[in-house]
Amino acid sequence: MNVRTRQGKIERLKKHSKKSVVIIGGGINGIGLFRELSLQGVDVLLVEQSDYCSAASSAPSRMIHGGLRYMENGEFALVKESLHERNLLLNNARHYVFPLPTTIPIFSWVDGVLATTLKFFGLNEKPSKRGALIIKLGLSFYDFFTRGRTTMPKHRFHSKKETFKKWSFFNKNAVCSATYYDAWISFPERLGMELVTDAEEASDSAIALNYARLLRSDGQKLVIKDTLTEEEICIEPDLVVNATGAWIDNTNRNFDKSTDFIGGTKGSHLIVRNDDLYRATGDGMVYFENAEGRVCILFPYMGNVLVGSTDLPVSSPDGVHCTPEEEHYILESLKYIFPAIEITPEQVLYRFSGVRPLPSSNTSTTGQISRNHSCQVLPADHDRTFPIFSLVGGKWTTFRAFGEQVADRTLSELGLSRTTSTENIAIGGGKGFPETVFERKQWLKKISEQCRCSEQRAEALLARYGTHALHLADYLADKSNQPLDSHQDYSTGEIRFLIEKEQVECLTDLILRRTSLAISGDLNLDIIRELNGQMADIKQWNHEQQEVEFGNALSYLEQYHGVDYKTLSERSLKFSSCVTDKVSTPDLVETFVH
Ligand SMILES: Cc1cc2nc3c(=O)[nH]c(=O)nc-3n(C[C@H](O)[C@H](O)[C@H](O)COP(=O)(O)OP(=O)(O)OC[C@H]3O[C@@H](n4cnc5c(N)ncnc54)[C@H](O)[C@@H]3O)c2cc1C
């Protein structure tokens, strides 16, 4: 039996039930730590109850950023760490992380000086308007933290005239604007999957399983359930890491521990297809305050516009989705900044939501809750043979730093020491990624020759898989491969590659996370049917299983992303009358090429 298949891994765990570390939760924080520990040669198991990066880690604003706003809360150390990590990711994940010019429309010169000062000293918790002076101060700190590193240009202010020349849709009351640079991530879910793959490839004793849920513990063993087969596996760990994000306190109850570590807040985003709105972004992010002084964002994403977000306290992380009230709130915020742009309900193509695993807090507004991360330790005791580390908070941007800090603590607990730093290790298809225009051309030529495809398709493959596009080419060498009937931009061989190599277990893994079909707004009924057919062939599902999977995918899309059957079938009709040769490469990539 191949020890790297799902069944092979499960058989190994049944034979060798002892593990040094078990990480529960395969969001970006669990995955980041898994990779850290695997690279140090630690015998580590990661279990995720659903698919990797399917909860909060699939719902970010897709910013890889220092967190300009966090300075108001006095979190300078976090901003400094985040900017450092942002710069590392720009290097280590060149295929998915790109510079993002970000523009702030400004409506007064001095507003917010008093409110921001009071907020800084913890004397005011309400959101407030920020004028040019305060923004200048914040952006100057931002530049100061990255001084000496020439990764990206410094901030710049634009006069009213310059502002309206480029951002003609801005609310006419803007007095000026400022542009600074941050970064964005095109495919966070794919980057998460690549980290898992890198970690498993780095060490034979690193095992990751999706669809494996921690059920209970007797204080010595953990009972993990394979949720695909209902089989239960017992594991005896030396140390447990609870990386279950917004579920951390629920998970600790499995160990008879009542904790109050988490005070999660829900955030929702919309994907909008509206030409004026797309143009209004001025080819970058617009970072603006809505009528109540809360920061919102929008930027071009896969030919559409990504807009967000809300920040609402929730009592349970289960079943969160974007409500009609949240959608209305986001659209009203847009209207405040772009009053002349009309967005119709059918232009909202997709919605996504997640719960930020923030620390529990008694601040009166959610914006004031710290965005920092911490590792809360429950030591071993007479009822439990292993300590539990709970990973509270954390952002996509800082996953590596957080993972590194917790790995050091874990190594010390196990009496081991660090052998490798991950600071400069490229991730997945970011390894050897072309850095210059010339190198990029060479790569495109190589990919189009080996995949026997056009340069346009080679561009799409490089954007999707980075240098791993050549792994795909190798795989396709002796296999039949043609464009999908329902979507010319993906091919049958490519989908087969994803299913076989990237731990795809359910149809939703494929349409929501290994590909960008759902979030791009292109998904339709025909695509879902065709991919389900391919899944059924490879997984040898019978007709009944295939129907169940199809139904599950449809109800998931409706419940969690507001995309119902009617919309999917209407899109099918529309797309079949104009078979698309559109290639969904990410927007805003040009700024990356040197
Ligand atoms: C709306 C929003 C916007 C954001 N924007 C940004 C941004 O722009 N930039 C940025 O850097 N960060 C951003 N973040 C923050 C970032 O996305 C999260 O902090 C991060 O993804 C949290 O990762 P996690 O691994 O801790 O949690 P999660 O991703 O939620 O992972 C926890 C996992 O644990 C699993 N689990 C739960 N119980 C069990 C069990 N019993 N057994 C096995 N598995 C279990 C769950 O299924 C889940 O997959 C945003 C977050 C949100 C919600």
The ligand as a Gaussian input file, in Angstrom:
#p B3LYP/6-31G(d) Opt

LIG

0 1
 C      -13.569000      38.156000       7.587000
 C      -12.118000      37.905000       7.801000
 C      -11.191000      38.710000       7.160000
 C       -9.830000      38.472000       7.353000
 N       -8.927000      39.171000       6.612000
 C       -7.602000      38.900000       6.732000
 C       -6.665000      39.528000       5.885000
 O       -7.018000      40.271000       4.975000
 N       -5.360000      39.260000       6.087000
 C       -4.925000      38.424000       7.068000
 O       -3.722000      38.275000       7.215000
 N       -5.801000      37.766000       7.858000
 C       -7.122000      37.982000       7.711000
 N       -8.034000      37.317000       8.479000
 C       -7.563000      36.467000       9.583000
 C       -7.266000      35.055000       9.187000
 O       -7.994000      34.612000       8.080000
 C       -7.579000      34.153000      10.371000
 O       -7.121000      34.687000      11.555000
 C       -6.944000      32.795000      10.199000
 O       -7.390000      32.243000       8.997000
 C       -7.277000      31.898000      11.364000
 O       -6.770000      30.620000      11.073000
 P       -6.993000      29.408000      12.061000
 O       -6.209000      28.298000      11.510000
 O       -6.683000      29.815000      13.460000
 O       -8.567000      29.151000      12.048000
 P       -9.482000      28.400000      10.960000
 O       -9.095000      28.703000       9.594000
 O      -10.892000      28.700000      11.345000
 O       -9.159000      26.865000      11.198000
 C       -9.608000      26.134000      12.304000
 C       -9.953000      24.746000      11.804000
 O      -10.199000      23.866000      12.893000
 C      -11.090000      22.868000      12.423000
 N      -11.682000      22.149000      13.571000
 C      -12.558000      22.621000      14.484000
 N      -12.869000      21.642000      15.372000
 C      -12.174000      20.526000      15.007000
 C      -12.073000      19.195000      15.515000
 N      -12.780000      18.796000      16.602000
 N      -11.267000      18.302000      14.880000
 C      -10.558000      18.667000      13.770000
 N      -10.624000      19.926000      13.261000
 C      -11.416000      20.840000      13.860000
 C      -12.095000      23.675000      11.617000
 O      -12.797000      22.871000      10.687000
 C      -11.205000      24.723000      10.947000
 O      -10.853000      24.365000       9.607000
 C       -9.406000      37.472000       8.257000
 C      -10.347000      36.657000       8.896000
 C      -11.690000      36.853000       8.636000
 C      -12.680000      35.929000       9.264000

